[in-house]
């Protein structure tokens, strides 16, 4: 093929790739990049209740947001959810994956049970958990002989929300870890049996290092999801005196933007959550170099 022919072929392939990527590019610009840029602009602007920019505000929105008495509690609750949710979900799902790693006759049954949270929407799960933790007709209080108003008390509302978010994350994480464990080469596992390695050494020195890329992926995605958690707090708690005990940056942003039409405050909260998530993700990638192994 001549040089002109190869050049024409490359141009045709380039146009084909461009048109294949065009739909996702339009979607990303319209629903990701444009809203993100608009949020940054709103954070530094005076915005009226209709969302119209009226002028440049500088750091006024940031000073106002960070000086509010409900900002630090919301930040604290966001960090608490992330600190507890990420390791607890990872430990539970990894344990379930290790227990069900070997295929058995009833594997399909308990695998379906462990992945069941994936089939339940967040709103439905919130209503189910609200009924389960009800102080009058709830199953949890009856089973453990308790008299707690889980979502009605400022002392237990956040813990109940953490339990809900952990349960919601089990299904997908379990599926990823189970696939990673079953993807370990059989020759490696047979070598551990021949060498007579104990169960705990096999788990911590062989299996976990081999699936560390999957664990790292789950850690990062769960961290982002926890920092952006708002649905359980909004659906279950709503706007009530008890909601202050579960208010996160995202639920505070929702209430400011949609309930109070304070778009400047909402933009600052959204930007703050993004920056914190970005910093934690960067720290995770720094730790990745020492703890994550991509070669068997």
C-alpha positions as CSV (number, residue, x, y, z in Angstrom):
1,X,0.0,0.0,0.0
2,X,1.3,3.5,-1.0
3,X,2.0,6.2,1.5
4,X,-1.1,8.1,0.4
5,X,-3.2,5.0,0.9
6,X,-2.0,4.5,4.4
7,X,-2.5,8.2,5.2
8,X,-6.1,8.0,3.9
9,X,-6.7,4.8,5.9
10,X,-5.5,6.5,9.1
11,X,-7.7,9.5,8.5
12,X,-10.7,7.2,8.0
13,X,-9.9,5.3,11.2
14,X,-9.4,8.6,13.1
15,X,-12.9,9.9,11.9
16,X,-14.4,6.6,12.9
17,X,-12.9,6.8,16.4
18,X,-14.1,10.4,16.7
19,X,-17.7,9.6,15.8
20,X,-17.7,6.6,18.1
21,X,-16.4,8.8,21.0
22,X,-18.7,11.7,20.2
23,X,-21.8,10.6,22.1
24,X,-19.9,10.0,25.4
25,X,-17.9,13.2,24.9
26,X,-21.2,15.2,24.5
27,X,-22.6,13.4,27.6
28,X,-19.5,14.1,29.7
29,X,-19.4,17.8,28.7
30,X,-23.1,18.3,29.3
31,X,-23.5,16.4,32.6
32,X,-20.0,16.4,34.1
33,X,-17.6,19.1,33.0
34,X,-20.1,21.9,32.5
35,X,-21.8,21.4,35.9
36,X,-18.4,21.2,37.5
37,X,-17.2,24.5,36.0
38,X,-20.6,26.1,36.8
39,X,-20.1,25.0,40.4
40,X,-16.7,26.6,40.6
41,X,-18.1,29.8,39.1
42,X,-21.0,29.8,41.6
43,X,-18.7,29.3,44.5
44,X,-17.0,32.7,43.8
45,X,-20.2,34.5,42.7
46,X,-23.3,36.1,44.2
47,X,-26.2,33.9,43.1
48,X,-29.8,34.8,43.6
49,X,-32.6,32.4,44.5
50,X,-33.3,31.7,40.8
51,X,-29.7,30.6,40.2
52,X,-28.7,33.8,38.3
53,X,-25.2,35.2,38.9
54,X,-25.4,38.8,40.1
55,X,-21.7,39.5,40.6
56,X,-18.3,38.5,41.8
57,X,-18.2,37.5,45.5
58,X,-14.6,36.5,45.9
59,X,-14.1,34.4,49.1
60,X,-17.4,35.7,50.7
61,X,-19.2,32.4,50.1
62,X,-16.3,30.4,51.6
63,X,-16.0,32.6,54.7
64,X,-19.8,32.4,55.2
65,X,-19.9,28.6,54.7
66,X,-16.9,27.8,56.9
67,X,-18.1,30.1,59.7
68,X,-21.6,28.4,59.9
69,X,-22.1,26.4,63.1
70,X,-23.5,23.4,61.1
71,X,-20.5,23.1,58.8
72,X,-18.0,21.4,61.2
73,X,-20.6,18.8,62.4
74,X,-21.4,18.0,58.7
75,X,-17.7,17.7,57.9
76,X,-17.2,15.5,61.0
77,X,-20.1,13.2,60.1
78,X,-18.8,12.9,56.5
79,X,-15.4,11.8,57.8
80,X,-16.8,9.4,60.4
81,X,-18.9,7.7,57.7
82,X,-15.8,7.3,55.5
83,X,-13.6,6.1,58.4
84,X,-16.1,3.4,59.4
85,X,-17.8,2.5,56.2
86,X,-14.7,1.8,54.0
87,X,-12.8,-0.7,56.2
88,X,-16.0,-2.4,57.6
89,X,-17.4,-3.0,54.1
90,X,-14.0,-4.2,52.9
91,X,-13.6,-6.7,55.7
92,X,-17.1,-8.1,55.4
93,X,-17.0,-8.5,51.7
94,X,-13.5,-10.0,51.7
95,X,-14.5,-12.5,54.4
96,X,-17.7,-13.5,52.5
97,X,-15.6,-13.9,49.3
98,X,-13.0,-16.1,51.0
99,X,-15.7,-18.3,52.5
100,X,-17.5,-18.8,49.2
101,X,-14.4,-18.9,47.0
102,X,-14.6,-22.6,46.4
103,X,-17.5,-23.6,44.1
104,X,-20.0,-25.9,45.9
105,X,-23.4,-27.4,45.2
106,X,-25.2,-24.5,46.9
107,X,-22.8,-21.8,45.6
108,X,-25.5,-20.2,43.5
109,X,-27.8,-19.8,46.5
110,X,-25.5,-18.0,48.9
111,X,-23.8,-16.0,46.1
112,X,-27.2,-14.7,45.2
113,X,-27.9,-13.8,48.8
114,X,-24.7,-11.9,49.2
115,X,-25.2,-9.9,46.0
116,X,-28.9,-9.2,46.9
117,X,-28.2,-5.6,48.0
118,X,-27.3,-4.7,44.4
119,X,-30.9,-5.3,43.4
120,X,-32.4,-3.0,46.0
121,X,-32.7,0.7,45.2
122,X,-31.4,3.2,47.8
123,X,-34.9,4.6,48.4
124,X,-36.3,1.2,49.0
125,X,-33.4,0.2,51.3
126,X,-33.9,3.4,53.3
127,X,-37.6,2.6,53.9
128,X,-36.8,-1.1,54.7
129,X,-34.2,-0.1,57.3
130,X,-36.4,2.6,58.7
131,X,-39.0,0.0,59.4
132,X,-36.4,-2.5,60.7
133,X,-35.0,0.0,63.2
134,X,-38.4,1.4,64.2
135,X,-38.7,1.7,68.0
136,X,-42.2,0.3,68.0
137,X,-42.5,-2.4,65.2
138,X,-38.9,-2.8,64.3
139,X,-37.3,-6.2,64.1
140,X,-33.9,-5.1,65.4
141,X,-35.2,-3.9,68.8
142,X,-37.4,-7.0,69.1
143,X,-34.6,-9.5,68.3
144,X,-32.1,-7.8,70.7
145,X,-34.6,-6.8,73.3
146,X,-33.8,-3.1,72.9
147,X,-35.9,0.0,73.2
148,X,-33.9,2.3,71.0
149,X,-35.2,4.9,68.6
150,X,-32.4,4.4,66.1
151,X,-33.3,7.1,63.6
152,X,-35.2,9.2,66.2
153,X,-32.3,9.7,68.5
154,X,-29.3,12.0,67.8
155,X,-27.1,9.5,69.6
156,X,-27.8,6.5,67.3
157,X,-29.0,8.0,64.0
158,X,-25.5,8.2,62.5
159,X,-24.7,4.7,63.5
160,X,-27.9,3.4,61.9
161,X,-27.1,5.3,58.7
162,X,-23.6,3.8,58.6
163,X,-25.1,0.3,58.9
164,X,-27.4,1.1,56.0
165,X,-24.5,2.3,53.8
166,X,-22.4,-0.7,54.6
167,X,-25.2,-3.1,53.7
168,X,-25.8,-1.2,50.4
169,X,-22.1,-1.6,49.4
170,X,-21.7,-5.3,50.2
171,X,-23.2,-6.8,47.0
172,X,-21.0,-5.2,44.3
173,X,-17.8,-5.3,46.4
174,X,-18.4,-9.0,47.1
175,X,-18.9,-9.7,43.4
176,X,-15.6,-8.0,42.5
177,X,-13.6,-9.8,45.3
178,X,-15.1,-13.2,44.5
179,X,-14.2,-12.8,40.8
180,X,-10.6,-11.7,41.8
181,X,-10.1,-14.7,44.1
182,X,-11.4,-17.2,41.5
183,X,-9.2,-15.6,39.0
184,X,-6.0,-16.6,40.9
185,X,-4.1,-19.1,38.8
186,X,-4.7,-22.7,39.9
187,X,-1.0,-23.4,39.7
188,X,-0.3,-20.8,42.5
189,X,-2.9,-22.4,44.8
190,X,-1.7,-25.9,44.1
191,X,1.9,-24.8,45.0
192,X,0.7,-23.5,48.4
193,X,-1.0,-26.9,49.1
194,X,2.2,-28.7,48.1
195,X,4.3,-26.5,50.3
196,X,1.9,-27.1,53.2
197,X,1.3,-23.4,53.9
198,X,-1.2,-22.8,56.7
199,X,-4.6,-21.3,55.9
200,X,-3.8,-17.9,57.4
201,X,-0.5,-17.6,55.7
202,X,-2.1,-18.5,52.4
203,X,-4.7,-15.8,52.8
204,X,-2.5,-13.0,54.0
205,X,0.7,-13.8,52.1
206,X,-0.6,-15.2,48.8
207,X,-4.3,-14.5,48.1
208,X,-4.6,-10.9,49.4
209,X,-1.4,-9.7,47.7
210,X,-2.6,-11.2,44.4
211,X,-6.0,-9.5,44.6
212,X,-4.6,-6.2,46.0
213,X,-5.4,-4.3,42.8
214,X,-9.1,-5.2,43.2
215,X,-8.9,-4.3,46.9
216,X,-7.4,-0.9,46.0
217,X,-10.1,-0.2,43.5
218,X,-12.8,-1.0,46.0
219,X,-11.1,1.1,48.6
220,X,-10.9,4.2,46.3
221,X,-14.5,3.8,44.9
222,X,-16.0,3.3,48.4
223,X,-14.1,6.3,49.7
224,X,-15.5,8.5,47.0
225,X,-19.0,7.1,47.6
226,X,-18.8,7.7,51.3
227,X,-17.6,11.3,50.8
228,X,-20.6,11.9,48.5
229,X,-23.2,10.1,50.7
230,X,-26.4,12.0,51.2
231,X,-29.4,9.9,50.1
232,X,-30.0,7.9,53.4
233,X,-29.8,11.1,55.4
234,X,-32.2,13.0,53.2
235,X,-34.7,10.2,52.6
236,X,-34.8,8.9,56.2
237,X,-34.1,11.9,58.3
238,X,-35.4,14.7,56.1
239,X,-35.2,18.1,57.7
240,X,-35.8,17.7,61.4
241,X,-34.0,18.3,64.7
242,X,-32.6,14.8,64.5
243,X,-31.2,15.3,61.0
244,X,-28.4,17.5,62.4
245,X,-26.9,14.3,63.9
246,X,-26.5,12.8,60.4
247,X,-26.0,15.9,58.3
248,X,-23.1,15.4,55.8
249,X,-21.5,17.8,53.4
250,X,-23.7,16.5,50.6
251,X,-27.0,16.4,52.5
252,X,-26.2,20.0,53.7
253,X,-25.5,20.9,50.1
254,X,-28.9,19.4,49.0
255,X,-30.8,21.3,51.7
256,X,-29.0,24.6,50.9
257,X,-29.5,24.3,47.1
258,X,-32.9,22.8,46.9
259,X,-34.6,23.8,50.1
260,X,-33.1,27.2,50.8
261,X,-32.0,28.1,47.2
262,X,-28.7,29.3,48.6
263,X,-26.7,28.2,45.5
264,X,-23.5,29.9,46.6
265,X,-23.4,27.9,49.9
266,X,-24.3,24.7,48.0
267,X,-21.4,25.3,45.5
268,X,-18.9,25.8,48.2
269,X,-20.0,22.6,50.0
270,X,-19.8,20.7,46.8
271,X,-16.4,22.0,46.0
272,X,-15.2,21.3,49.5
273,X,-16.3,17.7,49.3
274,X,-14.6,17.3,45.9
275,X,-11.3,18.7,47.2
276,X,-11.4,16.4,50.2
277,X,-12.2,13.4,48.0
278,X,-9.4,14.3,45.6
279,X,-6.8,14.6,48.5
280,X,-7.8,11.3,50.0
281,X,-7.6,9.6,46.5
282,X,-4.1,11.1,45.9
283,X,-3.0,9.7,49.3
284,X,-4.4,6.3,48.4
285,X,-2.4,6.3,45.1
286,X,0.7,7.2,47.1
287,X,0.2,4.2,49.3
288,X,-0.6,2.1,46.3
289,X,3.1,2.0,45.2
290,X,4.0,0.0,48.3
291,X,1.0,-2.1,49.0
292,X,-0.5,-3.0,45.7
293,X,1.1,-5.7,43.5
294,X,0.1,-6.0,39.8
295,X,2.2,-9.0,38.9
296,X,1.6,-12.5,40.1
